[in-house]
Amino acid sequence: MLPARFSAGLILPQPRLPDPADPVATELTVEAAVQPAAGETLRVELLVTEDAEVAQGQPLMRLKTAPGIALVAPMAARVARIDLQPGRRLSQLVLFHEAGGARHAFDTRGAEGDPARLRALLQDSGLWRMIRSRPFGRMPAPDEAPAAILVMGRDTRPGAPDPALAVKGREEDLARGLSALASLTAGPSFMPDPAHRPRPAPSPPARCIRRGWPGRCCTAISRPGPAPRSGT
């Protein structure tokens, strides 16, 4: 009788969690795709063709129902393939990374002091699709005005890195972004504390997140319990 060489169950290797002390590295994939989210239908007007070289952030297509909203290139790349279903419904646009590619620049002048200009900039730069509207987790309509804004400050996926690493050394940039988003609503703005505890007053993130803006409020939420979800 052969000796048993396998234990009961399935044992999978666990990836090493990132060390907070390690420097944050920028990793670019060789291939990427722009495609609809699960259950989402996007009818688009293409701005590029196959084999075109595109800059990072360059608009690739616009929504037919909302031409101001663009889908942009996540990296400098060459368009390898465009798959459209009947009715110009997007299946996927495949990109191959191009080393040394350019980065698309948007005109940001006047966006901080003008909510309408900021809204147009978010839509044209592809960032509008990253916003989710409650209660169904859909992309908000181009002219939709939120009653309040919740900025997700945690990532609860297994093995996800500490979000604080992404803003380390860029606290003032975070403050400007929160201030700009707060101008899109007449209500309050909230950001969960990723550390699950009140930040001390001397901390730069606390100064940025809790800094007052004229006519606006951005509050740092800190309480135990499950992390909130953006779409529910």
N, C-alpha and C positions, 0 to 999 in steps of 0.2 A: 504494500500500500504506500503510495507516495505521500510524503509529509505535506501538510498544509502550508502553502506559501502566501496565501492571501487572507487578509483579515476581512471580517464582515463589513459590508458597507463600502462606500466609495470615498476615498480620501483624495481631495484635490489640493494641489499646491496653492498656498496663499501668497499673493503678491506682497512685496514689502511696501508698507505704508511710507509715505514721504516723511522724511525727518524735517521738522520745522526749522532746524538750523541749516539745512542745505539751501544753497542759492536756488532761486526760481529760474528754471531753464525754459526757453522757448522752443517748442518742438513743432515742426510742420510735417504733416502727412504728405506722402507722395501723391496720393489721389484723394479727391474729395468730390462730393456731389451736392448739388442744390436740389431739394425735392420737397414736396408738401409733407406736412406732419400727418400722423395717422388720422384718417377720417377727414382730412382737409382736401378741398378741391380748389385748385388755382388755375384760372384761365388767364393766360399771359400773352403779352406782346413782346417778342424777342428783340433785343437790342444788339445781339452779337450772333455770329455764325460759327459753325464748326471750324476748328483749326485756328480760330482767332486768338491772339495773345491778349490777355487782360491783366490789368493791375489789381492789386489787393484793394478791395472796397469798391471797385468799379461796378456800376449798375449793369446787370446782365439781362434783365427783363423787367417789365412793369405789369401790374395787374390790370386786366381789361376793365374790371368794374371800378377800379380806383387807380387811375394812371399815375397819381402822385406817389404811390407806394412801390418801391423798387426792391428787387432781390439782387444782392450784390455778391461779388466774388470773395470768398473767405480768405483767399491767398492769391499771390501773383501766379498765374497759371496759363495754360493753353486749353482751350475748349476742345475736349476729346470727342464728346458725343452729346447730342440733344435729342431727347425722347419726348415726343408730344403725342397725346392721345387725341381722338376726334374732339372737335370743339376747342382746339388749342389748349387742352388741359395738360398741365405739366406733369410728366412722369418723373423725369430727372434730367439734370444737366451735369455731365461728368467733367471734372477738371483734372489736369495733370500739372503738378507743380513745376514752375519755371524758376530756377535759381537766378538770383540777381534781378528779379522783376521789380517793376515800379509799384508805387503806392498811390492810389487815387486820393486827391485832395478835394474837400468840400468847402464851400464858402460859408464860414460860420459867423460872419460879421452880423451883429445885431440880434443873434439868436438868444443870447442871455436875457436881454431886456424886452423881448417881443415874443409872447407865447405863440402867436400865429406863425412867426418865422421859425421858432423852435420846433413846432409840430411839423412844418413842412420839411425841415432839415432831418428830423427823425425818420420821416417816411422816405425821403429821397436816399438816405444813407443805409437803408435796410434795417435800422434799429427798431422801427415800429413793429415789426413782426416778432420781436422779442418780448413785447408787452402782452400780457394776458388779462382778459376781462373776466370778472366773476359774474355768475357762478359756473359757467361752462368752460372756462379756460380757452376761449377763442381770442383771436386777434381783434382788438377794438376797431370800430368803424373809423374812417379817417377824421370825421368831425365829432366823434364821441367825447364828451366831457366827463371825466371821472368824478365821483362823489368824494373819493379819497384815494391815496396812492400808498401801496405797500411795496417797499423795496426789499427783495429777498436777500437776507444777509447770511444765510446758511446753506450748506449743501449736505443733505442727509444721505446721499448715496454711499454704499459701502466703499471704503477706501478713498473717499473724496478728500482732497487736500483742504487745509484750513483756508477759508476765504480771506482771512486777514493777510495772508502771504501775497495775495494778488494786489492789495492796495498799500503794501508796506512801502513807505517812501513817497506815496502818491496820495496822501491824505487830503491835500488841498484840491487835487483833481476830483476826488470823491465828493468833497464839499461843494464844488462847483456843479457837479452833476446832480446832486440832491437838490440844490437850490434851483437848478433849471427845471427839474421834474416837478418840483413843488409849484412852479408857476402855471402848470397845466390844469390845476384844480383849485376851486375855491374852498375845498375842505382841507383836512389835515393830511400829512404824509407821515409814514411810519417806516422804520427799518429795524428788524429784529437784531438783537445783539448776538453775534455768532458765538460768543464765549459763554452765553447763558448766565451772565452775571453783570451787575452794574459796572460800567467802566469808571475808573477813578478820574477825578477832575483833571489831573495833569496830563492824562493820556492824549496825544494828538488826535487819535480817532474820535475821542469823546468831544474834543473841542470842535472838530469838524462836524460831526453828526448832530450835536446839540446846539450848534451855533444858530442864533436867531437870524431870520431874514425878514425884511419888511413885509408885513401882512401875511407871513407864512409860518408854518411850524413843522419841523421834522423831529419826531420823537424817537428815541432809541428804546425799543421794547426789550425788557429783560425779565424773563420769568421761566421757571422750570416747566417741563411738559413737552409734548410733541411739537416739532417744528411745523409752522404753518405751510400750506401749499398755496401757490400763487393763483390757482384756478378754482379753488373751492372755498 
